[in-house]
Amino acid sequence: MTKVLQGVRVLEVAQFVFVPSAGSLLAEWGAEVIKVEHPVRGDAQRGMFRIGGVTFDPQVNPMMEHPNRGKRSIGIDVSHPDGQALVYELARNADVFLTNYLPEARQKLKIDVEHIRAANPDIIYARGSAFGDKGPDRDRGGFDSTVFWSHSGIAHALTPQEFDVPLTQGIGGLGDSIAGMALCGGIAGALFHRDRTGTASEVDVSLLSSAWWVTGQVLDTYLMSGQQMRVSVPQPGGSPFSPFMGHYLTSDRRTISLFMLVPGPYIRDTFEHLGLAEMADDPRFSTAEALMANAVEAGKAIEAAVARHDFDFWRRRLRTMKGQWAAAQSLLDLGQDEQALANDMLYEVERIDGQGTMKIARGPVQFDHEPARTCRAPQAFEHTEAILLEQGLEWERIERLKASGAIA
């Protein structure tokens, strides 16, 4: 894949998923990303070994691969004066400083914008936060399940009104990865702006702002009207307003979803693909107005038709249908999805234990139709000496820094 950020150097002082995922996308686009980790603990996420009900060997940690592939790791104690001095030295040769540390910690560790800009006035300073860098909750931390999911209203909107408590966020890192994409895009824009004007910007993205953006089309409507809706427990079959919108069960109890917002142009083609060609000539269903007026009756006919065949039959049969539909898949199904694989949405990296390769999802952007290529996430402190030697440090100084506990 074209390395559009080749030559850009990023210094990342961050943990967990949100902000590191921005660094992983920058690395996928060709940037050199140096990840600073605590010289004893490393990234706090290295100690985690369970997500989505799956337990794994923390040594071969897919939770580290997603937000950290393509980077190099250096162990620096940022609370140590000599460690802080090293961070400033690295910042002098960097284009971007990337962090998710809270304001109080940034000040305590002397890595806030004024400290980093003192070392390099031209550096882009990028912050990822839970609630934003202004306002009464500026100093509060949070994860995507608390801020992106619950605080933002997304959990409320997606929870059936029959339930007493909101749905739990079922996909770990969902909001983190969405916010990370936004932060990556903001950094790319700031790099472009600096190239055009010579001015280095500060970039801010929060989990909360990302949630409001992805819900914006509905949120804006609610804010204007003062009203909001909540979903009901999903049921098989068509919508009472349109039979071309709904979830239909196949003979093997899988789901085919129809979602044609404008059904008129698709009436004949849809009925023919469903084996109900005669319905296209029935005046009760032959126009959009009639179809919606008789939605329940048409939905029952479609429900019976879909139930006659299995999931694979309908996936093949509907491939040429003009209207919008989906074969409802699991995340595991997606790993074998022909369309996803044709578009290079997965690639393989070497496992950290040397036992073959592991598949990871690529970033959402592809340049020039070329598949992405990157390396595995680093082991904690894997590149400390190499990075410092590249910075011009003498080996004697590196040994002293190790002895003092400033580096790993």
N, C-alpha and C positions, 0 to 999 in steps of 0.2 A: 504494500500500500504506500502511496506517496506520503513521505514524511514531511508534512506541511510545517511542522514546528522544529525541524532539524536546526540545531545550533542554539535553541533556547534552553536555558538552564533554570531549573526549579529547585528551590530549597524548601522542603516540607517538614514542618514541625507539627505533627497531627497524629491522632489515633482513631481507632474504630473504622467506620465506613464512609460517612458523608464526605468529609474533606479529602481523605486519602483516595476516594473513588475519583474525584476530580483529577488528582495527580496521576492516577492510572490511565485516564483518558488522555491527558497531556503526553504521557509516555508513549501511548499507542500512536499518537499523532507525530511522534518523533522527538519530543523534548527529552533532555536528560534530567531525570528526577532523582534527587538525593533525599532520602528519607532519614530524618534524625530520630533515633530511638533512645530511650533511657538505657544506659549501659548495663543495667542489671535486669530490669523487667521487660525491656523492649516495649513494643506496642501492646497495650493492655489486651487487645483482642487475640494475641498469640496464646493466651491461656484458655481460650474458649474452645470447646470441642463438641458443641451441640447446637443445631439450628433446625427449625422446622420438623422437630421430632426425630432427626437423624443424628446419631452419634458417630464421631470419626476420630482417627488418630490425630491429636493436635500437632504432631510433627508434619503430617501431610494435610495441611489445613486449607480447605477450599475457601473458608471465610477470609483468609489472608490473601489468597490469589486474586479474588475479584477486585479489591480496591488497591492492590499493591503490585500487580504484575508489571514487569518492565522497569522497575526501579532498582536503585542501589541503596543499601542501608549502611548507616554509620552510627556507632554508639557514642553519644555525647550526653554528659550530665549538664543540662542547661542551667541548673541551679548553682553549679560550680563556677567561680569566676573565670577559671581557665577554659571551661566549657563554653561560657558565654563569649569569650574572646574568639574561640574557634568558630562559633556560629557567625560572628561578624565577619571573620575572614572569608568564610564560605559565601556569605551574603554579598560581599564585594564583587564576586565573580558571577552572581546570579541575576537573572532577569525577573524572577518572581519569588516572593516569599509567601508560603501557603500555610495557614494555621487554623486550628479550631480551638485553641486555648481560650479560656474565658478572660474577660478584661482584667480581673484582679491577678490572675496567674501571669498574664502577659506583662503586667507591670512589675510583679515580683521577680520574674525571670529576666526582665529587661529585654523582652523581644517584641514590645509593642511597636507601632509604626514609627514613633520618633526614634527609638533605639536602632531599628534596622535601617531607617533612612539616614541616620547619622553615619552608618557604615557605607551606604550606597544610596545617594539621593535619587537615582534613576530607577530604583527597583519598584516593581508593581507589588503592592501589599494586598493580599487576598485573604479575607476572613470568611469562614463558615461558622454559623452559630445556630442556636436553637430558635431564638426569638427575634434576632436582629441586634444590631449594634447601637440602637437607640431605644429610649423608653424605659419604663419601670422594670421590665423583665430582662433587661440587657445582661444582667449578671447571672441569670438562671441557665443552668445546663439542661439538656434534654436529649432524648433519643427519638427516632422517627415514630415509634409506637406511642410516645406521649405527646409529641408536638405535631408532627405531620399528620398523624392518624386521629388522635383524640381531641387535642386542643383546637385543631383547625376546623372541626365540624365534619370531616370526611367520615369518621366512624358513625356519627349520628345520622348522616345522610344515607349511609349504606346499610344501616341496621333496620330490619323489619320492625314496624311500629308495634308488633305484637310482643317484642322482646323487652325485658325489663332493664337490661344493661347492654351497652354497645358491643358489637362484634369485636373480637380480638383481631389485631392485624395479623393475618395469616401468612404473610410473606415478609420474612425478616430482611431489613435493609431496603425495603421498597422506597420509602421516602428519602432515605439516604442517597440512593443511586440516582433518583430524579433530581434532588438538590445538587448532587455532585455534577450532573450534566450541565445544570444551569451555571454553576460556579466555573466549570471548565470553559463554557461559552463566554462568560464574562471576562475571564482571563484572556482568552483569545482576542476579544474586542479591545481590551486594554492594551495588549501588545500592538495591535494594529494602530490604535490611537497614539501610542508612544512613538511608533515608527513615523506616523504622519506629522505629529506636532512636537515631539520631543518631551512631552509631558507624561510623567508617570502617575497613574491613577491608583486609588484605593478601590477594591472590589469587595462588595458584601453580598452574600446570599445566606438566607436562613431557611431552616426547615419549614417555618411557618409561611414565609413568603412563597416558597415553592408549592406548598399545599394550596394556597390561595390562587396561585397561577393556574394549576392544573384543574381546579374547580371553577375557574373564572366564568366560563360561559353560563353556568347555572347560578353561581354566586351573584354575578352582576344582575341577573334577572330577579333573584330573591331580594337583593338590596333595593331595587327599584320598586318592586311590588309590595314589599313588606310581608310576603308570604313564602312558605317553603313546603316542600313535600317530603315524605319519607316512603321508602319502598315497603312492599308487603312481602310476605314469605312467597318465594317463587313457586309457581305451579306449572306443570307441563301443559302444553297446548298453546293456542294462539291468544293474542290480545283481544279483549272484547271490542276494541276499536278498529283493529285491522288483523286479518288472519295471516298477512304476510310479515307480521312481527310476532315472534314467540319462540318457545323452546319445544321441539317435538321429539318424542322418544322413538328410537328405532326398535326393531325386534329384539336386539340384544341389550336394550336398556341404556344405550348411549344417546347423546343429544345432538340433534341438528337444529341450529338456530337460524331463523330468518329475521332479517332486519332491513326491510325496504321502506324507507321513510316516504317515498313517493311511489306508490304501487302501480299507478296507471300504466306506465310504459312497459311493465313487466308481466301483466296479467296473463296473456296467452302463453308466453314463454315459460312462466313459472308453472302454470297448471300442466303444460305438456311435459315438463321435466318431472313433475310429481305423479305422472300417470293419470291425470285428471283433465285431459284435453277437452272433454265435453263441457266442463264448467266454464271455459272461456266464452262459450256461445250462449250460456244461460244468462238471461237478462238480469238475474239477481246478483251476478258476479262479474259481468262483462265490462263494467266501468268502475273507476275508483270509488265514486259515490255509492254505487250499488254494493260494491264489495264491502265497504265499511259499514253500510247499513245492515248487511247480512253477515257480519263478521263471525258471529258465534257459529252459525250453520256451516259457513265455509271452513272455519277452523276445525270443526269436528271432522269434516271430510279429509282435510289435510292430515290431521292427527291419525286417522285410520290408514291413510295411504302410506305415511312414513313408517308406521308400525308393522307394515307387511315385509319389510326388508331390513337387513342389518346395517350397521354403521359403515362398513367398508363399501357396501353397495351404493349407499347414498353419497359417499365421498367421491366415488367414481362418476356416478350418474349426474351429480350437480355441478361437476367441474365446468361444464359448458353453459350453465345457466347464467343469464345476464344479470339477474337481480343479486342483491347482496345477501350472503349467507355465510355460515361458519360451521365447520365440524368442531364441536366443543372438545378441546383437548386438555390434558393435564400438562403440568410442567415437564414431567418425564417424557410424555409423548413428543414434546417439542424437540427433544434431543434426536429424534428420528424423523423429524418433519422434512419432507422433500424440499419445500419452498425455503425453509430456514437454512438448510444445508446448501442449497443452490446459491444463496446469497451470503455464504461464508459467515454465518452468525455464530459459529463455534470454531475455535481453533485449539490446538493441543500445545501444551507446554510440558517440559520435563518435570517429573515429580521431584520434590526436594530430596527424597530418599533414594533416588536413582532407580526406582522400580518402574521404569516405563514412563508413560505420559498420562496427563489428565486433561479433560476437556473443560474449557472455560468459555463463557459468553463474551463475545467481542463487544466493543462499544457500538453505539447505534449509527455512527457516521462512517461512511466508506468513501474513499477518494479514488476517482478514476477506475472504478469497478475492480479494484485490486483487493485481495484479502489482506487483513491485518496480520502482521507478524510481530511477536514480542516474546520476551523470555519470562520465565517463572518469577514469582515474587521472591525477594531475597530472604535468606535467613537473617535473623537478628544480627546486626553488626558485621555482616559478611564482608563488607567492602571498606571497613574503617581505615585500615592501613593504606590501601590503594588510593582512596580519595585524598587522604592527607599527604601522601607522597606526591600526588598530582598537584596539590596546592603548593608544593615546594617546601614542606616541612622536612627538616632533617630527622633522621631516625632517632638520634639522641633525644630530641624534643618529644617525639612520639612515645618513647619509652618513659620519659618523665611524666607525660600526661597520663599514661596508663597507671603508673605507680601512684599518682595522686588521686585516681578514681575519676578524673575528668572525662576519660574516654574508656571504651571497652576494647 
